[in-house]
Amino acid sequence: MATQQEYLSNTQIPFPSYHDEADDDDGALYSHEEAQATPRFSHLLTSVLGSPFLTTSDLPGDADTAYAPSIPLDRMDDDAGLDMETVDGAFASVPRSFTITRPTSPTPSFRTDTFSIVNWNPEMYNLMLPGNGDGTPRCSFLQTGRRTISGYPSSHWSPTPSPTKVSRSLTIGMGFLPKIWDALREGSPSKRGRRRPAIPSWQDPELEYYSDGLIDYANMMPLDGEEGELIDDEACFIDVRAITGIDIVSHLPLELALYLLSFLDLPSILACLRVSRNWNHLARDNSIWRTLFSLREDDGWCVDLRRAHRENSSSLRMPLSMMPAPLELNWYHLYRNRQELDRRWSNYPGAGLSADLSDEAVAEQKEVTKAWEPKVMRISGHGDSVYCLEFDSSRIITGSRDRTIKVWSLKTGKCLATFAGHRGSVLCLKFDRDWDILDDGSMDMDDNVPRKGFMVSGSSDCTVCVWDLWAIPTWGGEPRITAEVRAVLPAHSGGVLDLRIDSRWIVSCSKDALIRVWDRETLSLHCTLRGHEGPVNAVGLQGNRVVSASGDGKMILWDVVTGARLRTFEGHDRGLACIEFKEDVIVSGSNDCKIKVWDANTGACLRTLTGHDFLVRALSFDPRSGRLVSGSYDKTVKVWDLRSGKMVREFRGCHASHIFDVKFDHCRIVSTSHDRKIVVLDFSEGLDTSLFV
């Protein structure tokens, strides 16, 4: 910024010369000719201060009779014929036609103290301070000992020197304008650091508060708002940052800004998207949405990176040896698709976003908005009732009363293979899910080498068959599935009603009221569990614990290693038909049309779900999402919220007869029935759910 003298020299505007302390004390005025040859002082004030002040040098007149910079009132000729007006305290008079009248200052109220901290007491001030004889009060700070703005002669202006040190700007004779300029020049925030330190009035011998002389405004402290009407420029200075705040995030390094945003939840991130363009760019970063997605893992939100490479390998027609880096995925779209998927499962539209909604709000949304209807696919091919099913990300395997096992494409419903090995109805089966996907995520396509899988099935012929499965890759199509019976286990003396497998055990149950545990590697019998008085219709396996459900109305928890009975559960009124055991939660379905939820550790019944009209034949639940799906002889499929015990969805008309089995994953429900049909309810229409598990 140009200095004051540079500014004056460039604009050639006459201005009083301020001397340093080394110069003489006499002020200097520009000559009359210089004043006439250059722009007026008022233009400087107009451009610098932004106020159209008028000086006496702007008054009309020739060069010989021009008005002096300041005309005392006692020298004004009353007969001059000019309509004169006093300017600010009668220090000078100018023709009225050349003045600009500014609004008057507000009159202080005698009824309130909110106008100023100065007590308005005319009598006290008239007694203590010199006045004009008209009772005009003065503003002073007597209690605090601060400066006063009084100090002018009580009658009128006089050139008599004051005992106090006079500012050179006052000797110019320009009236009140140089005083304001001094205050602005010395009191501005930019020059505050160079101001002489303030000296209290009782310590400054050159500053007299109640003297009749003038005050050195250049050495006075700036007005700070306590004097009422402010003239210092810092009174008008507004710190915009104090009002709007500082965008701290935008000033941080990118990595640190993203780290801070990673602590926010979904509503906060959505709000950040609307703050500014910079915040929108940060809030859309892939790492932010990956963090948000990972926070929902407890709700069952998971992705399988191997599937990403499987998709790529099928499109590139070549195996890939490495899984993609996590941030290679578009986590924003993954989050949005999974959120929409959860919303479709629920009977009200805000299921994914309004987990904290009250029951009243949920009921209101149910009444107003229609729930999402899944796409229905019906698969036919079996010659008789379909008793059991299992499915993974690409195929469905079913067992039927027609003594066959069939493999179906989950996407198209096409039958991929049919296996025959039992002499009776296939009542139950289990297999390793996605066995043809390698650990690195690719499909083994070198020389069409098949990928080996494992399956077991139980039948009314009292046997358990162990199968070797192979998925042979094909170019541009679904793998071709083949199977071969590895072993037949003479497990029971009655029909095998249910099976469970894990990496170590094979567990079977039968009409003969026995539970048998087999070693998966050697296929040798590990132990036999006895304790039920009726047929064991279902079993559940979790680690080294097995739970069994019988027609005698009891559930028993067993230790597989020792064969000991750990606990007996009683609560159903009639025989049990199905059971599911995951983590520490057991869910059972009974002929009493009820579903009960149990704590495996304590044996306590956590809640009872009612809603079916006939026997509850099949159950499937996910402890992470809290979603439970049940199938019944009443021909309905129901979806429950396991945590609250409330029914979320109900599907009627899917089957024309009893439902025998039901399974579900994140985006579909698959059920089988006595009507020989396999029904798939797909909630993922239009969404990319290929990576979800």
N, C-alpha and C positions, 0 to 999 in steps of 0.2 A: 504494500500500500504506500502510495506516495506520501511524503511528509508534507507538513502544512506549508512550508516555504516553497517546495517544489510545486505544490498545487497552485499557490499564488502566482509563482513565476510563469507557470504554463498558461493559466487563465488570464493573467494580467488584471487581477481584481485588486483594487486598493484595500489593504487590510492593515490594521494596527500592528506595528512591529513589537513583538514581545522580546525583551532583552534578557540575557542571562544575568546572574547575580554579579558577574564581573563588570557588566556595563553600568553606565550611569543610570540614575534613577529617573531621569526625565524621560517621559514618553515622547514619541515622535509621531507626527501626522503627515500623511501625504499632502502634497500641495494641492491647491484648488484646481490647477490645470490638469494634474494627473487624475484627479477625481472625475473631471469632465471628459477626459479622453478614454476612460476605461469603463467597463460595466460597473453598475452600482453594487454596493455592499449587500443590498437586499437580495440580489440574485444568488450570492454565495449562501446566504442563509436559507433561501428557498431550496437550493440544490442539496445542501448539506443536512439541514435540519428537517426539511420537508414541510416547513411552515412559511407562508407568504408574509413574513414580517416586512414592515415598511420603515425605512429610516428617513431622517430629515434630509438626507442628501438627495432623496428622490423627489423632493417637493419642486414645483415649477418655479421658474425664475431665470433671468439671464445670468451671465457669468459674473456680472458686477453686483447683482442684488440677490444672489442665491442665499438661501437660508443657511445659517450656521448649523453644524451638526446637532447642536442642542440649544434651545431657546428657553431661558428661564422665564417662569411665569411673570415675575415682576417686571420683565422687559417687554412683555407683549403689549402691543398697542390695541386698546379696546376699540379704537375707531378705525382700525385697519380695514374694516369691511370684510374680513375673512371669517367664515364660519369655522372657528377653531375648536379642537377637541383635545382634552388632555389625554395623555397616554401613560398608563400604569403609574399611578401615584403622583401625577402632576410633575414629573421630571421634565417633560417637554410637551409642546403643543404643536399640532399639525392641522392643516385644513381637514374638515370632516370628510370631504369628498375623497380624500386620499387615505383614509383609514379603513381598516377591516375590523369590524367589531367581533370579538370572540365571545362565546357564551360566558356568562358570569359563573363564578365558582359557586357551588352549593352552599347555602347558608347553614351553618351548624345549628343543630336543634338544641334547645334548652331543656328538652324533655328526655333526651336520651344521651348516653355516652358512647353510642356506637359509631358516631361520625369520626371522632378522633380521641386519642388518649389525652389530648390537651383539655384540661378543665376550662370551660368557658365561663369565666368570672370577670366581667368587665371592670368591676370596682377594684378588685385586687390588682389587675394589670395596670389600671390607670394610676394606682397609687405607687406601684413599684417601677413602672417603666415610663420613660418620656413619651409623650404623645403629641398629636397635632392640636391639642386643645379642643378637639371635637368628640372626645371620648372614644375614639377608635381604639379598640383593644389591640394588643400585640401578642404574637405567638411566642412563647418561651417555654423552656423546660427547666423550671426552677428547682423541682425536686431532684431531678437526676443530675443536675449540674452540666447539662449539655448545652450546645451552642444556641444562640438566639438569632433570629433573622432581623431583629431590630438593630438600630445602629445608625439610622439616618437622622439628620437634624430634624428637630421637632417642627420647624416652620416650613422652610423650603430649602432647595439645594443651594449650597454655597461653596465657592471655590476655596474657602478657608481650609488650609491643611489640617488634617486630624493628627492628634498625638500618636495614634496608632499607625503602624506601617500600612501604607495604602498600596493596593495592587496597581500596577502600571496600566492595566486595562481601564481602570476608572479614570485615569488622567486624560484619556483620549476625548472624553466628553461625548461619547456616543449614547449615553443614557443607560438604560437597563439591559440593552442587547449584549454589550460586551460582558456583562456580569453573567448572563445566561451562558454565553459562549465559554467563559472561564469554567463555569461549573460543568458544562458538558465535556470540555476538553480534559479537565482534570479528574472528573468523576466517572468517565466511561470505563466499562469493564476491561477494555484493551489496555488502558494506561493505569489501571489501578495499582499494578505492581510497582510503578515508578513514583507513586505519590509519597510525599514525605510522611513519616509516621505521625499519627495523631498525637497531640500533646493536650492533656487536660487543661481546661481554662484556668484552673487555679495554679498551674505550673507554667503557663505561657505568658511571659511579661508583655508580649506584643499584641495579645488578644484580650480586649476588654469587652465584656458582655454588655455592659450598660453605658458605654461611652457614647458620645455624640458623633464620634468619628466613623469612618468607613471600615469595613472588615475585609481582610485579605481572603477573598473567596477561593483563590488558587490553593491556599493551604488549609481550607476547611474540609472536614470529612464529608463524603457524599451523603445526600439525604437517603434515609433508609426506610421510609414509609411511615415513620412515627410522627412526622410533622404535619400530616394531613394532606394538603395539596402538594404533589411532588413535581419537581422540575428536573431532577436528575434522570439521565437516560437509563440508568439501571432500574429505575422504577418501572419502565416499560419493557424491560428485557424479560422474555419468556423462554424458559428452558423447555423446548418442545419434547425432549426426551423424558422429562418428568411427567408429561401428560400421556404420551403414547407408549412409553416404555422402550427398552432397547432389545432388538432382535439378537439375543445372545447366541441362539443356535446357528444363525447364519454367519456369525463371526468365528465359529469354532471350526477346527479342521474337520474334514468330511468324516473321517473314521470316528472321531469323538462325538460328532452330532448324531451319527447313526447309532452309536452305542447308547446314547441317552434316550433316543426314541425307542430303542429295543425294550425299555422298561414299561412302555405304555401298553394299555389294553386296546381292544378293537375300537370302542367308541372314541377313545382319545386319538388314535391314528386317523380315524375318519374325520375328526375335527381338524387335525393337522393338514389334511388334504385341502381344506378350505381357507387356510390362513393366508397363504401367499404362494406365488409360483415357486419360490425357493423351498418352502416347507412342503409343497405338493411334490416337488422332485425328490426330496428326502424321504417323505412318507411312502412313496411308491418304490423305494429301493427293494430289491429282491431279498436282501438279508432281513429286512424288517418283517416281511410277510412270512419268511421261513420261521422266524422266531414266533410269530403269532400262531402259525400252524403247529409248531412243536408244543406250545402251551396247551393245545387241545388233545395231546396224546392220552391223557387220562380219560377223555371222552371217546376214545377209540379212533382218533384221527391218526392214521399211519399210511405211509407210502412204501412201496417196494421198488427200490432203485433198480433191481434186476429186471423188472418188467420194462423199464425205460430202454434198456439195451436190447431186450427181446423185440420191442417194437422197431428199434433201429436196425437190428440184424435182419428182420424180415423184410424191411424196405431196401436195405443194402444188399441183401442176399449173401451175407457173409457174417461169420461169427465175430463177436467183439469180446476182447479179453478183459476189459476193465469196465466197471460200473461208472456212470457219469458222476462228476462232482456234484454235490448237492445244489450249489448255486447255479448249475446249468439248467435246472428246472425253473419254470415260471411259477413261483410260489404264490404270486397274487392270483393267478387263474386257478391254481390248485385250491387255495383257500376259498375263493368265491364259489367254485363248483361244489366243494364239500359242504359249504354253508347252505347252498341251495338244495343239496341232496338231503341234509338233515331237515330242512324246512318241509320238503315233500313228504317225508315220513310222518310228520305230525298232522294232526287234524286241524291245526290253526296255522296261519301263514307266517307268524313271527317266531316259529319254534327255534330257529337257529340264532336269532338275534335277541330274543327277549326271554332269556333264562330266568330273569328276576321278576317276570310278570306275576301279578297276583292271580289267584284262582278266578276272581271276578273278571279280570281283564281277559284271561284265557277263554272263559265261557262266552264273553261278549264277542271275541274274535271268531269263535266257532259258529256263532249264530250269524255273523255278518258275512264271512268269507267262506266260500266252498273249498273243501280240502282238495289237494292234488290227487288226481286219479292215475294210478300207475298203468303202464301199458301191459296188456295181458297177452301171453303167448301160451297156447295149449298144444301139448305134444302128445301124439298118439303113436302106438306101435306095439305095445304089449298086448298079449291075447287074453289077459285076465287081470285081476286086481294087482295094483302096484303097492307093495307093502313097505318098501324102504327106499331111501335115496341118500346120496352124498354128492356134493359138487364143489368144484374149486373155481379158479378164475376163468377156465375155458371149457369145462366139460361137466356133464351130469352123469352119474352112474346110478342105475336103479335096479332093484330086485323085485321079482314078480311071482305071482302064484303060478304063472306059466312055466316056472322052473328055469328061467333064463335071467341073465344079467345083461343089461344093455348100456352102451355108452352113447351119450348124446352131445351134440354141440350146444354149448350154452348160448351162443349168439344166434345161431340159425335154427336150432331145434332138429337138425339133421341127425339121423342115427349113424354113428361112426363105427360101432362094432357090437356084436352079440356073442355072449359066452354061455356055454352050457356045461355044467359040471355036477349039479345036484340032482338027486332023484326025487326031490320034493320041492315044495315052495321055498323060494328064497325069502326069508323073513327079516334078515338084517345083513348089513355089510359096512365095512370101513376100508378106506384106502389113504395112502399118503398124498396129500394135496400138492399139485404142481410139481410132480416128481420129474418132469421132463425139462425143468428149468435148472440150468447149471448154477453153481455157486457164484460165478462171476456175472450171472445175469443173461448169458447167451444160451442159445439152443445148439446142442451138438449136431452140426450139419456136415461134419467131415465124413465123407464116404457113406452118408446116411446111416451112421451108427446109431442104433436105438438106445434110448435112455430107459433104464430099468426102474420099475416101480413096485409097490407092495400093496396087496389087498387081501382081506379075509372076508368070508361070508358064512353066515349060519343059515341052516335050513330046517324044515320040518322033518327031514330025514335023520336028524340027531347028530349031524356032522358039522364040523367047521373046516371049510376049504381054505387053504393058503394059496394065493395066486401070485405069479410073477407077471407084471405088466410091462409092456414096452410101448414107447411112443416113437414111431419112426418118422423123422421129418420128411416133409414133401415140399417141393418148390411151388410157392404161390398158393398153398392151401393148408388146411389143418393137418396136423400129424396123424398118421395112421396108427390106430391102437390095436395091439394084439395082446393076448393073455394065455397063460399056461398054468395048470394046477401043479403047484410044487409038492403039496402034501395035503392029506385028508386026515384030520384029527378026530378020532372016535371019542368025542368029548362027553356026550351025555346020553342018558337013556330016554330022553324026551326031546321035543323040538327045541332048537336053539332060538331063543326069543330076542336076544340082544347081544351086542358085542361092543368092546372098546379096545383101542390100541394106543400105545405110545412108543417111544423109542426103545423101551425095555420089555413091556408086558403085553400080552394078549389076554383079555378077560372075557369070558362068556358066561351066560346064564341060561337057564332052561326051565321047562315045565317040571322037571324032576326036583325042583326046589334047591338046586345046587348052583354054586358059583365056582368056576374053575379058572385058575390063573396059569398061563403058559409063558415060558421064556421065549421071547421073539426070535432070538438068534438060533437057539438050538431046537426050538419047537417042542421042548420037553415040558411035562407037567410040573409046575412049581408047587402048587398047593390047591386044595379044595376047601371051600368055605361052606359050612353047614350051619343052619340056624333058623331058616324060614320054614313055615308050616304049609305054605302054598307055593304055587309056581312063581318063580322070580321073573317078572315081566321086563325089568330094565335094570341096568347097572350104570354107574358113573365111575370114572377113574381120574384121579388127580395125584400125581406123584406116586407115593407108596400107599395111598389110601383108596379104598374102593367102597362105594355106597351102593346098596342094593334095595330095590323096591319090589314088593311082593303083593300077590293077590290077597295075602292075609291081613293087609292094611298096615304093615309095619315097614320101616326103613332101618337098615342096620349099616353102621360104618365099621369097616374092617381095616386092619393093618395087613398089607400084602406080605411083608417080609416075615412077620411072625405068625400070621394067620389068626391073630387074636381079634375078638370083637371089642371095638372101642366104645360104641354108643348105639342105643336103640332110640329111634324117633317114632313117636306115636302122636297122632293128631287127626288123621283122616278118618271119616266115618265108614268108608268102604275100601275095597281093594285098590291098590295103586297100579297105574297102567304105564307111566313114563316117569323118567327122572333125568335131571341134568346136574352135573357137579363140576363147577369151575371155581378156581381159587378157593375161597372159604365159604362159598355160597352154594346151597343145594336148593333146587326147585323141583317140586314134585307135582304130578297131575294124577287125579283119582277118578274113580267111578262115582264119587259123590259130587262131581261137576265142579270141584274146587281146585285151585292152584295154591300151593303153600310155598313160602320162602323160608328157608332155615339157615341158621348159623351152624356151620359144621363143627366149630370149636366148642360151642356151649350147648348145642342141641336145642336152642330156643327157636320157636317159630316167630319169625320177624313180622310177617303179614300174610293175610289170606286174600286171594283174588277170586272174586265171584263174577260170573257173567255168562258162562257156558250153560247150555241147557241139557247136555248129555255128557257122556264120558269124555274126559280130556285124554286124547290118545297120544299126542306128540307135543314136545316142548323143545325150544331152542332159545338160548339167551346169551347176551354179551355183557359180562360184568362191567366193562369199561364204559360203554355207552348207556348201560342201564336199560337196554331194550330187550323185551321178551316177546316171543311169538309162539302162539299156541294153536294147535289144530284139534278139532273135536268131531265126535260122531254127529254133532248138530249141523255139520256141513259148513261151518264158518271157520275163518282164520282171523285171529284177533292179535293186535299189537298192544303191548302193555308198557307202561313206565314202571320199571322194577323198583325205583326209589320211592315213588309216591304210591304205587299200587293202583294207579288209575289206568283204565283202558283208553288208549290213544286212537286206534283205528280198528275198524271191523270190516271184513270183506265177506260178503255173501254172494252166492251165485257162482263162485269159482268152480265148485264141484257139485255133481248131482247126487253124491252118496257120501258115505262115511270117509273121513279123512284119516289116513293111516300114518302119515309121516309129514313133517314140515321142517325145513331148514332155511336159514337166511344169512346174508352177509350185509355189507354196507349199502348195497343198492338194489337188492332183489330178494324176493321170497319165493321159494320153490316148495311145492306141496304135491303129494300123491294121494290117490284115493281108490276106493273100491270101484269107481267108474272107469278105471283103466287109463285115466288121464294123468298127465304131468302138467301142472299149471305154474307158469313163471310170471310173477308180478314184478315188473321192472320200473323202478323209480328214477332211473338215470337217463331217460330219453332226452337227447339233445345235450348231454353233459359228457365231458371227457373224464371217465372214471377208471381208466386203464391202470393207473398206478396205485389206486386205493386198495387197502387190505383191511 
